[in-house]
Amino acid sequence: MNFSFSEILFLMLLALILFGPKRLPEIARTWGKFMADFKRASGSFQAQIQEEIRKMEIEEADPSKHLSSSVDELHKVVNDTDVSLNSALNKLTERIKGTVPQDYDA
């Protein structure tokens, strides 16, 4: 909020008229405590957010996480390929056995 000097002076006079000179210092102290607590809480909140962002950046920069997941995926693909290759070879062998005539001359 950008208040000019005349606006601040008007608000102070209005507060003096509404609350009186006895309660005005008490209200100002309460308002000051509220503002200090608010600044402290917002500073703490900003620090927590910055800490979480820093942690996320460190995790993203850690190559071992990306490599381990890639290696796991590669193992899975190789194993799946090995199983499918073996099954394909077995099927082909069965077909060949089925189409080649048996020699009964013995």
Backbone torsions as a table, in degrees:
resi	resn	phi	psi	omega
1	MET	NA	128.5	177.0
2	ASN	-107.9	104.7	177.1
3	PHE	-105.3	139.7	174.0
4	SER	-81.4	169.8	-178.5
5	PHE	-60.3	-40.6	-178.2
6	SER	-66.8	-36.3	178.5
7	GLU	-67.6	-40.9	177.8
8	ILE	-64.2	-43.0	178.9
9	LEU	-61.9	-42.2	178.7
10	PHE	-63.0	-43.1	179.5
11	LEU	-65.3	-37.1	178.2
12	MET	-66.5	-41.6	177.3
13	LEU	-65.8	-39.9	178.5
14	LEU	-63.4	-43.9	178.1
15	ALA	-63.6	-39.1	178.8
16	LEU	-63.9	-40.0	179.5
17	ILE	-70.0	-43.4	-176.7
18	LEU	-70.4	-44.3	-172.8
19	PHE	-101.3	-20.2	179.9
20	GLY	85.0	162.4	-175.4
21	PRO	-71.9	-20.7	-178.5
22	LYS	-77.5	-39.3	-175.9
23	ARG	-90.0	-16.5	-175.6
24	LEU	-61.7	-44.5	177.3
25	PRO	-63.5	-36.3	178.1
26	GLU	-64.4	-43.6	178.6
27	ILE	-64.1	-41.2	179.6
28	ALA	-64.3	-41.0	177.3
29	ARG	-63.4	-44.7	179.2
30	THR	-61.7	-43.7	179.1
31	TRP	-64.0	-41.0	178.2
32	GLY	-62.9	-42.7	177.3
33	LYS	-63.3	-41.4	178.2
34	PHE	-61.2	-45.6	-179.5
35	MET	-64.6	-39.6	178.5
36	ALA	-64.7	-44.0	177.9
37	ASP	-63.8	-40.3	179.3
38	PHE	-64.1	-44.2	178.4
39	LYS	-63.6	-40.7	179.9
40	ARG	-65.0	-43.9	-179.9
41	ALA	-66.5	-42.0	-179.7
42	SER	-68.9	-35.0	175.7
43	GLY	-64.9	-41.4	177.7
44	SER	-64.3	-42.2	179.1
45	PHE	-63.2	-44.4	178.4
46	GLN	-63.7	-38.8	178.3
47	ALA	-63.7	-40.8	178.2
48	GLN	-63.8	-42.4	179.4
49	ILE	-64.1	-44.6	179.0
50	GLN	-61.8	-38.9	178.8
51	GLU	-64.3	-43.1	178.5
52	GLU	-65.3	-39.4	177.5
53	ILE	-63.6	-42.2	179.0
54	ARG	-62.6	-42.5	178.7
55	LYS	-62.9	-42.0	179.8
56	MET	-64.5	-39.5	178.6
57	GLU	-65.5	-38.4	178.5
58	ILE	-66.2	-42.4	178.7
59	GLU	-63.4	-39.6	179.6
60	GLU	-68.7	-32.2	-178.5
61	ALA	-81.4	-9.6	-178.4
62	ASP	-78.7	107.3	-176.2
63	PRO	-70.9	-22.4	-177.2
64	SER	-64.4	-33.2	178.1
65	LYS	-64.6	-45.0	-178.7
66	HIS	-68.6	-38.7	-179.8
67	LEU	-68.4	-42.0	-178.6
68	SER	-64.7	-39.2	178.6
69	SER	-69.6	-36.1	178.3
70	SER	-68.2	-39.6	178.5
71	VAL	-65.2	-41.9	177.5
72	ASP	-61.1	-42.6	178.7
73	GLU	-64.7	-38.9	179.2
74	LEU	-65.0	-42.1	176.6
75	HIS	-59.8	-42.1	-179.7
76	LYS	-63.5	-44.4	-179.8
77	VAL	-64.5	-43.6	179.9
78	VAL	-63.0	-44.7	179.5
79	ASN	-63.5	-43.5	178.2
80	ASP	-63.7	-40.1	179.6
81	THR	-66.4	-41.3	179.4
82	ASP	-61.5	-44.7	179.6
83	VAL	-64.6	-44.5	-178.8
84	SER	-70.2	-33.9	177.7
85	LEU	-67.2	-43.1	177.8
86	ASN	-63.0	-42.9	179.7
87	SER	-66.6	-36.8	178.1
88	ALA	-66.3	-41.9	177.6
89	LEU	-64.2	-40.0	177.9
90	ASN	-63.1	-42.7	178.8
91	LYS	-63.6	-42.8	179.8
92	LEU	-63.6	-41.4	178.1
93	THR	-61.7	-42.8	178.6
94	GLU	-63.2	-39.9	178.7
95	ARG	-64.9	-43.2	-179.3
96	ILE	-63.5	-43.2	178.6
97	LYS	-61.9	-36.0	-177.7
98	GLY	-74.3	-28.1	-176.3
99	THR	-94.0	-22.1	-179.6
100	VAL	-82.8	127.9	179.4
101	PRO	-68.4	143.7	-178.8
102	GLN	-82.6	142.2	178.3
103	ASP	-90.8	112.7	-177.0
104	TYR	-102.9	24.6	-176.1
105	ASP	-82.8	10.1	-175.4
106	ALA	-91.8	NA	NA
